[in-house]
Amino acid sequence: MGLCFPCPGESAPPTPDLEEKRAKLAEAAERRQKEAASRGILDVQSVQEKRKKKEKIEKQIATSGPPPEGGLKWTVS
Protein backbone atom coordinates (compact mmCIF):
# COMPACT_ATOMS: atom_id res chain seq x y z
CA MET A 1 0.00 0.00 0.00
CA GLY A 2 1.84 2.97 -1.27
CA LEU A 3 0.90 6.52 -1.94
CA CYS A 4 -0.22 7.41 -5.42
CA PHE A 5 1.75 10.29 -6.88
CA PRO A 6 1.01 11.93 -10.22
CA CYS A 7 3.26 11.06 -13.09
CA PRO A 8 6.06 13.57 -13.70
CA GLY A 9 4.42 14.87 -16.89
CA GLU A 10 0.97 15.29 -15.36
CA SER A 11 -0.15 18.07 -13.07
CA ALA A 12 -1.69 17.35 -9.69
CA PRO A 13 -5.48 17.05 -9.60
CA PRO A 14 -7.17 20.37 -8.80
CA THR A 15 -7.96 20.89 -5.14
CA PRO A 16 -11.35 22.34 -4.23
CA ASP A 17 -11.56 26.01 -3.38
CA LEU A 18 -11.19 26.73 0.33
CA GLU A 19 -14.66 28.31 0.53
CA GLU A 20 -16.26 25.34 -1.26
CA LYS A 21 -14.52 22.94 1.09
CA ARG A 22 -15.73 24.88 4.15
CA ALA A 23 -19.31 24.97 2.81
CA LYS A 24 -19.31 21.21 2.21
CA LEU A 25 -17.90 20.53 5.66
CA ALA A 26 -20.53 22.79 7.26
CA GLU A 27 -23.33 21.02 5.36
CA ALA A 28 -22.02 17.64 6.42
CA ALA A 29 -21.79 18.75 10.06
CA GLU A 30 -25.39 20.05 10.03
CA ARG A 31 -26.60 16.82 8.43
CA ARG A 32 -24.79 14.73 11.07
CA GLN A 33 -26.31 16.85 13.88
CA LYS A 34 -29.82 16.38 12.48
CA GLU A 35 -29.30 12.64 12.13
CA ALA A 36 -27.88 12.35 15.65
CA ALA A 37 -30.74 14.40 17.12
CA SER A 38 -33.38 12.21 15.52
CA ARG A 39 -31.68 8.86 16.08
CA GLY A 40 -34.10 6.37 17.62
CA ILE A 41 -37.07 8.76 17.43
CA LEU A 42 -39.97 7.70 15.23
CA ASP A 43 -41.93 10.98 15.25
CA VAL A 44 -39.38 13.80 15.25
CA GLN A 45 -42.03 16.52 14.81
CA SER A 46 -43.95 15.63 17.98
CA VAL A 47 -40.77 15.44 20.03
CA GLN A 48 -39.76 18.92 18.88
CA GLU A 49 -43.22 20.30 19.71
CA LYS A 50 -43.08 18.77 23.20
CA ARG A 51 -39.60 20.20 23.75
CA LYS A 52 -40.75 23.69 22.70
CA LYS A 53 -43.82 23.47 24.94
CA LYS A 54 -41.67 22.40 27.89
CA GLU A 55 -39.22 25.26 27.29
CA LYS A 56 -42.12 27.73 27.09
CA ILE A 57 -43.52 26.52 30.43
CA GLU A 58 -40.07 26.69 32.06
CA LYS A 59 -39.61 30.22 30.71
CA GLN A 60 -42.98 31.31 32.14
CA ILE A 61 -42.07 29.85 35.54
CA ALA A 62 -38.69 31.61 35.47
CA THR A 63 -40.15 34.99 34.50
CA SER A 64 -43.00 34.85 37.01
CA GLY A 65 -40.54 34.70 39.90
CA PRO A 66 -41.23 33.44 43.41
CA PRO A 67 -44.80 33.44 44.71
CA PRO A 68 -45.87 36.62 46.55
CA GLU A 69 -45.48 36.73 50.31
CA GLY A 70 -48.46 36.43 52.59
CA GLY A 71 -50.21 33.54 50.89
CA LEU A 72 -51.06 31.16 53.74
CA LYS A 73 -50.95 32.26 57.34
CA TRP A 74 -50.47 29.96 60.28
CA THR A 75 -52.27 30.49 63.51
CA VAL A 76 -51.52 28.79 66.80
CA SER A 77 -54.41 28.36 69.17
N, CA, C and O atoms as a GROMACS GRO file, in nm:
protein
  308
    1MET      N    1   0.082  -0.117   0.000
    1MET     CA    2   0.000   0.000   0.000
    1MET      C    3   0.088   0.124   0.000
    1MET      O    4   0.138   0.168   0.103
    2GLY      N    5   0.103   0.177  -0.115
    2GLY     CA    6   0.184   0.297  -0.127
    2GLY      C    7   0.099   0.416  -0.162
    2GLY      O    8  -0.020   0.404  -0.191
    3LEU      N    9   0.161   0.530  -0.158
    3LEU     CA   10   0.090   0.652  -0.194
    3LEU      C   11   0.092   0.667  -0.345
    3LEU      O   12   0.188   0.629  -0.411
    4CYS      N   13  -0.012   0.721  -0.399
    4CYS     CA   14  -0.022   0.741  -0.542
    4CYS      C   15   0.019   0.885  -0.575
    4CYS      O   16  -0.046   0.981  -0.534
    5PHE      N   17   0.128   0.897  -0.648
    5PHE     CA   18   0.175   1.029  -0.688
    5PHE      C   19   0.148   1.047  -0.836
    5PHE      O   20   0.149   0.950  -0.911
    6PRO      N   21   0.124   1.170  -0.880
    6PRO     CA   22   0.101   1.193  -1.022
    6PRO      C   23   0.229   1.167  -1.102
    6PRO      O   24   0.341   1.183  -1.051
    7CYS      N   25   0.210   1.128  -1.222
    7CYS     CA   26   0.326   1.106  -1.309
    7CYS      C   27   0.400   1.238  -1.329
    7CYS      O   28   0.339   1.345  -1.318
    8PRO      N   29   0.529   1.232  -1.358
    8PRO     CA   30   0.605   1.357  -1.370
    8PRO      C   31   0.551   1.452  -1.476
    8PRO      O   32   0.563   1.573  -1.461
    9GLY      N   33   0.492   1.400  -1.583
    9GLY     CA   34   0.442   1.487  -1.689
    9GLY      C   35   0.305   1.544  -1.659
    9GLY      O   36   0.265   1.643  -1.720
   10GLU      N   37   0.232   1.485  -1.566
   10GLU     CA   38   0.097   1.529  -1.536
   10GLU      C   39   0.097   1.628  -1.420
   10GLU      O   40   0.185   1.626  -1.334
   11SER      N   41  -0.003   1.714  -1.419
   11SER     CA   42  -0.015   1.807  -1.307
   11SER      C   43  -0.101   1.742  -1.199
   11SER      O   44  -0.175   1.648  -1.227
   12ALA      N   45  -0.092   1.789  -1.081
   12ALA     CA   46  -0.169   1.735  -0.969
   12ALA      C   47  -0.318   1.765  -0.992
   12ALA      O   48  -0.352   1.866  -1.052
   13PRO      N   49  -0.405   1.678  -0.943
   13PRO     CA   50  -0.548   1.705  -0.960
   13PRO      C   51  -0.586   1.834  -0.888
   13PRO      O   52  -0.527   1.867  -0.784
   14PRO      N   53  -0.681   1.908  -0.941
   14PRO     CA   54  -0.717   2.037  -0.880
   14PRO      C   55  -0.780   2.015  -0.741
   14PRO      O   56  -0.863   1.926  -0.722
   15THR      N   57  -0.739   2.097  -0.649
   15THR     CA   58  -0.796   2.089  -0.514
   15THR      C   59  -0.916   2.183  -0.508
   15THR      O   60  -0.917   2.288  -0.572
   16PRO      N   61  -1.017   2.146  -0.431
   16PRO     CA   62  -1.135   2.234  -0.423
   16PRO      C   63  -1.100   2.366  -0.356
   16PRO      O   64  -1.009   2.375  -0.273
   17ASP      N   65  -1.174   2.468  -0.394
   17ASP     CA   66  -1.156   2.601  -0.338
   17ASP      C   67  -1.178   2.594  -0.188
   17ASP      O   68  -1.260   2.515  -0.142
   18LEU      N   69  -1.110   2.675  -0.112
   18LEU     CA   70  -1.119   2.673   0.033
   18LEU      C   71  -1.262   2.702   0.080
   18LEU      O   72  -1.310   2.639   0.174
   19GLU      N   73  -1.328   2.798   0.015
   19GLU     CA   74  -1.466   2.831   0.053
   19GLU      C   75  -1.561   2.716   0.024
   19GLU      O   76  -1.651   2.687   0.103
   20GLU      N   77  -1.542   2.648  -0.091
   20GLU     CA   78  -1.626   2.534  -0.126
   20GLU      C   79  -1.606   2.422  -0.024
   20GLU      O   80  -1.702   2.358   0.018
   21LYS      N   81  -1.483   2.400   0.013
   21LYS     CA   82  -1.452   2.294   0.109
   21LYS      C   83  -1.518   2.325   0.244
   21LYS      O   84  -1.576   2.236   0.306
   22ARG      N   85  -1.511   2.449   0.289
   22ARG     CA   86  -1.573   2.488   0.415
   22ARG      C   87  -1.725   2.470   0.410
   22ARG      O   88  -1.787   2.422   0.505
   23ALA      N   89  -1.785   2.510   0.296
   23ALA     CA   90  -1.930   2.497   0.281
   23ALA      C   91  -1.973   2.351   0.286
   23ALA      O   92  -2.072   2.318   0.351
   24LYS      N   93  -1.899   2.264   0.219
   24LYS     CA   94  -1.931   2.121   0.221
   24LYS      C   95  -1.915   2.063   0.361
   24LYS      O   96  -1.998   1.983   0.405
   25LEU      N   97  -1.811   2.103   0.429
   25LEU     CA   98  -1.790   2.053   0.566
   25LEU      C   99  -1.901   2.101   0.659
   25LEU      O  100  -1.946   2.026   0.745
   26ALA      N  101  -1.945   2.225   0.642
   26ALA     CA  102  -2.053   2.279   0.726
   26ALA      C  103  -2.184   2.205   0.698
   26ALA      O  104  -2.257   2.172   0.791
   27GLU      N  105  -2.213   2.178   0.570
   27GLU     CA  106  -2.334   2.102   0.536
   27GLU      C  107  -2.330   1.964   0.596
   27GLU      O  108  -2.429   1.916   0.651
   28ALA      N  109  -2.216   1.899   0.587
   28ALA     CA  110  -2.202   1.764   0.642
   28ALA      C  111  -2.220   1.765   0.794
   28ALA      O  112  -2.282   1.675   0.850
   29ALA      N  113  -2.167   1.866   0.860
   29ALA     CA  114  -2.179   1.875   1.006
   29ALA      C  115  -2.325   1.896   1.046
   29ALA      O  116  -2.373   1.833   1.141
   30GLU      N  117  -2.397   1.982   0.974
   30GLU     CA  118  -2.539   2.005   1.003
   30GLU      C  119  -2.620   1.877   0.981
   30GLU      O  120  -2.707   1.844   1.061
   31ARG      N  121  -2.589   1.806   0.873
   31ARG     CA  122  -2.660   1.682   0.844
   31ARG      C  123  -2.635   1.578   0.953
   31ARG      O  124  -2.727   1.508   0.994
   32ARG      N  125  -2.510   1.568   1.000
   32ARG     CA  126  -2.479   1.473   1.108
   32ARG      C  127  -2.551   1.511   1.236
   32ARG      O  128  -2.599   1.423   1.308
   33GLN      N  129  -2.560   1.642   1.267
   33GLN     CA  130  -2.631   1.685   1.388
   33GLN      C  131  -2.778   1.650   1.380
   33GLN      O  132  -2.836   1.603   1.479
   34LYS      N  133  -2.841   1.671   1.265
   34LYS     CA  134  -2.982   1.638   1.248
   34LYS      C  135  -3.004   1.488   1.264
   34LYS      O  136  -3.100   1.446   1.328
   35GLU      N  137  -2.916   1.409   1.204
   35GLU     CA  138  -2.930   1.264   1.213
   35GLU      C  139  -2.910   1.216   1.357
   35GLU      O  140  -2.982   1.127   1.403
   36ALA      N  141  -2.814   1.275   1.428
   36ALA     CA  142  -2.788   1.235   1.565
   36ALA      C  143  -2.904   1.276   1.657
   36ALA      O  144  -2.937   1.204   1.752
   37ALA      N  145  -2.964   1.392   1.628
   37ALA     CA  146  -3.074   1.440   1.712
   37ALA      C  147  -3.198   1.354   1.695
   37ALA      O  148  -3.276   1.337   1.789
   38SER      N  149  -3.217   1.298   1.577
   38SER     CA  150  -3.338   1.221   1.552
   38SER      C  151  -3.313   1.070   1.558
   38SER      O  152  -3.402   0.992   1.523
   39ARG      N  153  -3.198   1.029   1.602
   39ARG     CA  154  -3.168   0.886   1.608
   39ARG      C  155  -3.256   0.817   1.712
   39ARG      O  156  -3.260   0.858   1.828
   40GLY      N  157  -3.326   0.715   1.671
   40GLY     CA  158  -3.410   0.637   1.761
   40GLY      C  159  -3.547   0.699   1.786
   40GLY      O  160  -3.625   0.643   1.863
   41ILE      N  161  -3.578   0.811   1.724
   41ILE     CA  162  -3.707   0.876   1.743
   41ILE      C  163  -3.791   0.853   1.617
   41ILE      O  164  -3.748   0.884   1.506
   42LEU      N  165  -3.911   0.799   1.637
   42LEU     CA  166  -3.997   0.770   1.523
   42LEU      C  167  -4.068   0.896   1.472
   42LEU      O  168  -4.075   0.918   1.352
   43ASP      N  169  -4.120   0.978   1.564
   43ASP     CA  170  -4.193   1.098   1.525
   43ASP      C  171  -4.116   1.221   1.573
   43ASP      O  172  -4.137   1.270   1.684
   44VAL      N  173  -4.027   1.268   1.489
   44VAL     CA  174  -3.938   1.380   1.525
   44VAL      C  175  -4.018   1.506   1.551
   44VAL      O  176  -3.987   1.582   1.642
   45GLN      N  177  -4.122   1.530   1.470
   45GLN     CA  178  -4.203   1.652   1.481
   45GLN      C  179  -4.267   1.664   1.619
   45GLN      O  180  -4.261   1.771   1.681
   46SER      N  181  -4.327   1.556   1.668
   46SER     CA  182  -4.395   1.563   1.798
   46SER      C  183  -4.296   1.585   1.911
   46SER      O  184  -4.325   1.654   2.008
   47VAL      N  185  -4.179   1.526   1.899
   47VAL     CA  186  -4.077   1.544   2.003
   47VAL      C  187  -4.033   1.690   2.008
   47VAL      O  188  -4.014   1.745   2.116
   48GLN      N  189  -4.016   1.752   1.891
   48GLN     CA  190  -3.976   1.892   1.888
   48GLN      C  191  -4.085   1.981   1.946
   48GLN      O  192  -4.056   2.076   2.019
   49GLU      N  193  -4.212   1.950   1.916
   49GLU     CA  194  -4.322   2.030   1.971
   49GLU      C  195  -4.327   2.017   2.123
   49GLU      O  196  -4.346   2.117   2.193
   50LYS      N  197  -4.309   1.897   2.175
   50LYS     CA  198  -4.308   1.877   2.320
   50LYS      C  199  -4.193   1.953   2.385
   50LYS      O  200  -4.210   2.013   2.491
   51ARG      N  201  -4.077   1.950   2.321
   51ARG     CA  202  -3.960   2.020   2.375
   51ARG      C  203  -3.985   2.170   2.380
   51ARG      O  204  -3.952   2.236   2.479
   52LYS      N  205  -4.045   2.226   2.273
   52LYS     CA  206  -4.075   2.369   2.270
   52LYS      C  207  -4.178   2.406   2.376
   52LYS      O  208  -4.165   2.509   2.442
   53LYS      N  209  -4.278   2.321   2.394
   53LYS     CA  210  -4.382   2.347   2.494
   53LYS      C  211  -4.321   2.345   2.634
   53LYS      O  212  -4.353   2.429   2.718
   54LYS      N  213  -4.233   2.250   2.659
   54LYS     CA  214  -4.167   2.240   2.789
   54LYS      C  215  -4.080   2.363   2.815
   54LYS      O  216  -4.082   2.418   2.925
   55GLU      N  217  -4.005   2.407   2.714
   55GLU     CA  218  -3.922   2.526   2.729
   55GLU      C  219  -4.007   2.649   2.756
   55GLU      O  220  -3.969   2.735   2.835
   56LYS      N  221  -4.122   2.659   2.690
   56LYS     CA  222  -4.212   2.773   2.709
   56LYS      C  223  -4.263   2.776   2.853
   56LYS      O  224  -4.267   2.882   2.915
   57ILE      N  225  -4.303   2.659   2.905
   57ILE     CA  226  -4.352   2.652   3.043
   57ILE      C  227  -4.241   2.689   3.141
   57ILE      O  228  -4.264   2.764   3.236
   58GLU      N  229  -4.120   2.636   3.118
   58GLU     CA  230  -4.007   2.669   3.206
   58GLU      C  231  -3.976   2.819   3.202
   58GLU      O  232  -3.942   2.878   3.304
   59LYS      N  233  -3.987   2.878   3.085
   59LYS     CA  234  -3.961   3.022   3.071
   59LYS      C  235  -4.065   3.102   3.148
   59LYS      O  236  -4.031   3.201   3.213
   60GLN      N  237  -4.193   3.061   3.141
   60GLN     CA  238  -4.298   3.131   3.214
   60GLN      C  239  -4.274   3.120   3.364
   60GLN      O  240  -4.294   3.218   3.437
   61ILE      N  241  -4.233   3.004   3.410
   61ILE     CA  242  -4.206   2.985   3.554
   61ILE      C  243  -4.090   3.074   3.597
   61ILE      O  244  -4.094   3.135   3.703
   62ALA      N  245  -3.987   3.080   3.513
   62ALA     CA  246  -3.869   3.161   3.547
   62ALA      C  247  -3.902   3.310   3.548
   62ALA      O  248  -3.851   3.383   3.634
   63THR      N  249  -3.985   3.356   3.457
   63THR     CA  250  -4.015   3.499   3.450
   63THR      C  251  -4.116   3.541   3.556
   63THR      O  252  -4.119   3.657   3.597
   64SER      N  253  -4.200   3.448   3.602
   64SER     CA  254  -4.300   3.485   3.702
   64SER      C  255  -4.237   3.508   3.839
   64SER      O  256  -4.292   3.582   3.920
   65GLY      N  257  -4.124   3.448   3.863
   65GLY     CA  258  -4.053   3.470   3.990
   65GLY      C  259  -4.116   3.392   4.104
   65GLY      O  260  -4.205   3.310   4.082
   66PRO      N  261  -4.069   3.417   4.225
   66PRO     CA  262  -4.123   3.344   4.341
   66PRO      C  263  -4.266   3.389   4.372
   66PRO      O  264  -4.305   3.500   4.336
   67PRO      N  265  -4.343   3.306   4.438
   67PRO     CA  266  -4.480   3.344   4.471
   67PRO      C  267  -4.480   3.462   4.569
   67PRO      O  268  -4.387   3.475   4.649
   68PRO      N  269  -4.582   3.546   4.565
   68PRO     CA  270  -4.587   3.662   4.655
   68PRO      C  271  -4.598   3.619   4.800
   68PRO      O  272  -4.652   3.513   4.832
   69GLU      N  273  -4.544   3.702   4.887
   69GLU     CA  274  -4.548   3.673   5.031
   69GLU      C  275  -4.687   3.692   5.085
   69GLU      O  276  -4.766   3.768   5.029
   70GLY      N  277  -4.717   3.625   5.192
   70GLY     CA  278  -4.846   3.643   5.259
   70GLY      C  279  -4.955   3.555   5.202
   70GLY      O  280  -5.072   3.591   5.212
   71GLY      N  281  -4.920   3.443   5.144
   71GLY     CA  282  -5.021   3.354   5.089
   71GLY      C  283  -5.099   3.286   5.201
   71GLY      O  284  -5.213   3.324   5.229
   72LEU      N  285  -5.041   3.187   5.264
   72LEU     CA  286  -5.106   3.116   5.374
   72LEU      C  287  -5.051   3.167   5.507
   72LEU      O  288  -4.932   3.193   5.521
   73LYS      N  289  -5.140   3.180   5.603
   73LYS     CA  290  -5.095   3.226   5.734
   73LYS      C  291  -5.125   3.117   5.836
   73LYS      O  292  -5.230   3.053   5.833
   74TRP      N  293  -5.031   3.098   5.924
   74TRP     CA  294  -5.047   2.996   6.028
   74TRP      C  295  -5.092   3.062   6.157
   74TRP      O  296  -5.042   3.168   6.194
   75THR      N  297  -5.184   3.000   6.222
   75THR     CA  298  -5.227   3.049   6.351
   75THR      C  299  -5.211   2.938   6.455
   75THR      O  300  -5.240   2.822   6.427
   76VAL      N  301  -5.167   2.976   6.572
   76VAL     CA  302  -5.152   2.880   6.680
   76VAL      C  303  -5.259   2.911   6.784
   76VAL      O  304  -5.270   3.024   6.832
   77SER      N  305  -5.338   2.810   6.818
   77SER     CA  306  -5.441   2.836   6.917
   77SER      C  307  -5.416   2.760   7.045
   77SER      O  308  -5.494   2.771   7.140
   0.00000   0.00000   0.00000
